[in-house]
Amino acid sequence: MKTKLAEELLEKYEQGRCTADEQVLVELWFQSLESKALEMDAKEKAALSVKMKTEIDKGNGFFKLYRNSLWSGFTLPRIAAAAAVLLVVGLGLFFYSRYINTLRHPEGSAATRDLLANDIKPGSNKAYLILSNGKRLSLTDAANGELAKEAGVEITKTADGQVIYTTRHPEGGTTERPVSGSRDLSSPGFPRHDGGRVEMTEVALNTIETPRGGQYQIRLPDGSKVWLNAASKLIYPVSFNGRGQRVVELSGEAYFEIFKNKLQPFVVKSKNQEVTVLGTHFNVNSYTDEGNVKTTLLEGSVKVNQDILKPGEQSTLADGKITIKDVDVSFAIAWKNGLFAYKNAPLETVMQQIARWYDVDIVYTNPQTKLQTFSGTVSRYDNVSKILKAIEYTGSVKFKMEGRKIIAN
């Protein structure tokens, strides 16, 4: 009977006939499998990959449904590992207990309806571009195409939500001129001789900042790509030409893919930290309310202050000291890939990220609730109710929503 109930729910889900409660339940179960997969090693995933392929070839409807539900963005071994964790019997037990205790229980059902009734949509591509003359442009409202021209560089907005800087003519070392409101971001900078004196030529600076509930991608003048997370800000020169270094300043979080240039190191400045690279992929988390700065390296090598990181390593700057450890980099860049992903993360950390992305405030009725830890993976593009229900299913915390305030009990 329990297995039959599970199969019926899966069939309804595949056909799009689930109620709102049932849909949340099915998708949360998929997500619970995904969190289990994150804890498996490569050998276990490889073995289960073979098992999943066998089940699909045999026409096992459950495996086909699970594969189709989560296929986008995940590799076969990862999906196979998750899908093979529980077979149909386990599936039936899971759905039966959740269905009885939540959907059929008056209080549980009412709580679910409360979250759904006060739902909040996820963030989106939203940002502001501040030009060197102080002009502030809303990239959400701006039309696609040319936004401005500064120092011989054309700034455009693309249809897929990017800001791109393009040099339309060759620039020599003397084409940069001091611009009102600019400052020298680079060191040692570009020396300019004037009447026997040596001065530092300042360069026009632009700023791109994302609000809470926003994210954006930018291609810098040198071709480097930057993805900005919510509530973040990046300050950078309109042109790196003639500068000793390519220097940018970051507050918040960003993922960088740096165009390689051995003659011009790329430097990311954040609170009490400098990351120096020649060309590589890395993530920097420097939110002021998180108390530390984390830098995670995916490719190449970087220098964090005086320490060198290798791929798969993460540095943490706290209280003026840097510690380095091996990590699963997928957790650090989950936000860039449209996910919330955690492994034994304190609830406070989880809710800080949710607050930024959904532009909500978090209130705790019990300070000890912040210390609970959670593991799992959910989409950043689901409404907030689904995220909160996923957290509720994995711990003892319960949520209530009042407008844009989430109360954790």
N, C-alpha and C positions, 0 to 999 in steps of 0.2 A: 504493500500500500504506500509506504514511504517513497520507494523508488518510483512508483507510478506517479505520485504527486510531482516529484522532481522532473520526470520526463514530460508531464503535461505543462509544467511551467516553462520548460525549455522550448517546447513546441509553440506555446503561445508567444514567447519572446521572439522566436524566429519569424512568426507570422505577423508580428506587430499588434497582437491582441492583448498584451499585458496591461493591467492597470498601472497607475503611476507607482504605487507601492511595490507591485510585483516586479516592475522594470528595475527599480532601485535595487531590489533584493537580488535579482539575477546578475546584474552588473557588478554589485559588490562581491558576489561570490567569485566572479571572474577575476576581480582585482585581488581577492584573497589568495587565489592560486598564483597570480603574478608575484605577490610578495614572497610566497614560498620559493618561487623559482630564483629570486634574487639571493637566497641563502644557499643555493646549491653550487657545488664546484663544477668545473668544466667536464670532468669524467661522468658525473651523474647526469648532466644535461645531454651529453652526447649519447649515452645509453638510452635515455628517455626519448630522444629525438627519433631513434630507430623504432621505438615502441609506438610512438604516435603515428609515424608514417604507415606502420603495419595496420593500425586501427583504422586509419583513413582509407587505406586500400581495401579493407574489409567492409567499408561502408558504414562504419560506426557514426551514427548521426550526431552524438554528443561531441566527438572530437572535431567533426566538420564544423559544427556551430561555433565551437570555441575558437577554432582556427580563423573562421571568417570574421568573428567579432573583434579579435585582437591582432589580426595579421599585419595591419599597417603599422610600420615603425618597429617591428620586433623580428628578430631572427628566429628561424625554425627551432634551433635547439632551446632557445629561451621559452618559446611558446610550448614546445613539446614537454619541457620539464614541468611547466606549470600545469598543463592539461593532464599529464599522467600522474600527478600527485594523488588525485582522488578519482576512482572509477565511479561507475554509476551508483553503486551501493553507498559509497561515501557521499556522493552528491545528494542522494535521497535523504540521508540522515541530516545533512547540513540544511537542506531546504525545509525539511519537515520541522526541525527545531526552530528555525528562524520564522517560518510561516506561522507556527502555533504561537510562539512567544511574542511575535511582533504584529503580524498582520491581523491575527484573530484576537489579540489582546486589546481591549478598549483603550487602555492608556498608551500602549505602544503605537497603535494606529493613530490615535489623536496626536501624539508627538510627531509622527511622520507627516500628518496633514498640516500641522503647524509650521514645520520647516518648509514644506512645499508651498504653502500659502504666502509665506514671507520670503520667497526665493529671491536670490540676487544673481545676476548673470556674471560671467567671468570677465576679466579685463580684455583688452584688445590693443591694436596698434594705435597708440596715442602718444604724442610727444610735442615739445615746443622747440623751435630752433631760434636761438638768439644770435643775431648778426653782430659784427664788430662795432657797428654804429648804434647798438642798443635796440634795434628793431626786433620785436618778438613775433614770430610766426607760428600759428597753430598748424602743425602738420596734419592734424585730423581734418581741418577745414580747408586747407590749401589744395588747389587744383593740381593734378599731375602735370609735370613739365617743369620748366625753369622757375626756380624760386628767387634767385638772385645771382649777381656776379660780383666777386670780390677778388682783388689782386690778380686778375687774369684767370680766375678759376670760376667755372660755371657750376652752380649748385642746383641740382634737379631732384624732383620727387618722382619716383616710379609708381606704376599702378599696383605693384605688389608690396607697397609700404616700405620703401627704402629711401634714404637720402644719399645721393652720390655726388662726389666732388670730381670734376673733370677739368684738367688743364687743356685749354683750347689752343695755346700757342707756346712755343718753347720759352722758358723763363731763364734768364741769366741770373748770376749772383747779385746783380745790382738792381733788379726790378722790384724787389721788396722795399717798401718805404714805411716809415712810421705812420701808424693810423691812429686817429683819435680814439681813445678808450682802449688801446691795445697795451700789452705789456710783454716783456721778454720771458717766454715760457721755457725756452731752451737754454741749456748751458753746455758748452761755453758760448753758444750763440754765433751769430754771423758778424764779424767785425766790419765796420765801415769807417774809412778815412775821410775826415772832414777838416780841412785847414790845418793839417798837421796833428790833429787829435784823433785818437782811436775811440770810436763809440760802438755801442751795441745796437744793431738795427732791430727794432721791435717788429713783430709780425701781427697781422690782423688775426684775432681769435674769434672762433665761433663756439657756441655752447649748445648742446642738445640735451634736453632733460625730459624724463618721463614722469608723469604723475603717478600716484597710487592708482592701480587699475590700468596701467599702460605699459607698453614695451615698444621697442623700435630697433631697426637695423640701419646701420650707416656704413658707407664705404668711404674711407678717408682719402685725402689727396694723394697718398702714396699707393693706393690700391688695397690697403689693409681693411679687413671687415670687422665690424664691432656689433654685437648684439647687446642691447641695453635691457636689463630687467626693470621691473616696476620701481618707482621712487628712486631713480638713479640720475646721475648727471655726468656728462663728459665734456671737458674743455680741451680744445685742440686748435692748432694753427690752420688757417685757410690753406697754407702751402708749407711744406717741409723743405722747400728748395733753399739751399744755402745754409741750412742749419747744421750744427755739429751733431745733433741728435734729433730724433723724432719724439717729442715729449708731449704727453697728454696727461690730464688730471682726471681722476675718477672718484666719485663718491657714489656708494650703492654697489651694484653688481653688474658685471659685463663679461661677455665671452669674446675673446680676441682671436682672429686668424691674421697673423702679421705677415705682410709682404716682405720677403727676405732682401736685406740690403746690408752687406757687411760694412759698408762705409758709413752708414747712419744707423746706429743702434736705436731701437725703439724702447722708450721708457714710459712706464705707467706709474704715475705718482698717486698714492692714496694716503690715508692717515698713517703717518710714521713709517711709511714703506715705499720703496722704489723697486719695481720689477724691470729688469733690463734684459732685452732679447734682441736677436738678429732676425729671426723669422721662425715662428712657431705657433702652436695653438694652446691657449690656456684660459682659465677662468679666475677672476678676482672677485671676491665677496668682501666688501668693505663698508657695510651698513653701520652707521654710527650707533644704532641701538642694539647691536649684537655683541659689542664689547671686544671683538677680535677681528683680525683680517685673515681670510683664508685664500690661498693661491693654489690652484690645482693645475698640474701640467699634463697635457694629453700627448703632445708631440714636441720633439726638439729638446732644447734645454733653456732654462731661464735662471737669472741670478736675482734672488730676493734679498735685498740689502747686500749682505756679503755671503749668503748661502746659495749653493747651486742645487736646483731641482732637476730630477730625472723624470721621464715619462712615468705616469702612474703614482707620482708622489704629490703630497699636499703639505704646504707649509701653513702654520698657524702662528700669527703674531699676537701675543697677549702679554700685557705688562712689560713691554719692551723686549721680550725674548721670543725667539723663533724656534719652534719645534717642527720636525719633519717626519712624516709617516707615509707608508704605502696605503693607498685607498682604492676603492672601486670608483673610477672617475665618472661613471654613469650617474651616480647620485649628485655629483657637483654640477653637472650640466643638464640634469633632468628638466629644469625650468626652460632651457633653450629648446628642448625637444618636446615641449608641451605637456610636461608631467610634473606632478609632485611625487618625489620618491624619497623614502626615509628608511633608515635601519637603526633601530634603537634610538630614535631622536626624541628629546624631551618635547612634551606637548607645547611648551612655550615657543620653541623654535618652529614647530609646525604652524602654530597659529600666527606667528609673526609673518610668515610667508603668505598665509591665507589673507591676513589683514591687508597686506600691500597689494595683492593681486585682485582682491574683490572690493577694495576700498571700504573696509569695515573696521570697527573698533571692537576689541576683545575685552571682556570683563570676566574676572575669575571670582566666584563666590568663596572659594577655598584656595589659598595660595599653594597648598600642597598639590593641587591638581596640575600645576605647571610642570611638576617633576615626573609625571607619568611618561613612559616612553612608548613609542609606536614604530611599527615597521609596515611598509606597504607602498603601493604605487597606484596613483589615481590620475586621471586626466585633468589638466589645468583648464580645459575648455568645457567642463561640466558646470552646471549651476552649483552654487555653494551648498545647497541642501544635500546634494549627493556626496560631496566631500565630507560634510559633517556626519552624515549617516555612516560613512565608511569608518570614520574615527570612532564613532560610538560602538560599532560592532566589534572593534578590536580592543576596547578597554572599558573602564567603569565610568567614563565621563559622559555627561548628557548635555545637550545644547538647547538653548532657547534663543529665538531671534526677536528683536524689537527694532524694527526699522533697519538701520545699518549697524546695529549693535548686536554682537553675539555674546551671549552669557554662557559661560562654561560652569557646570555644576559637578 
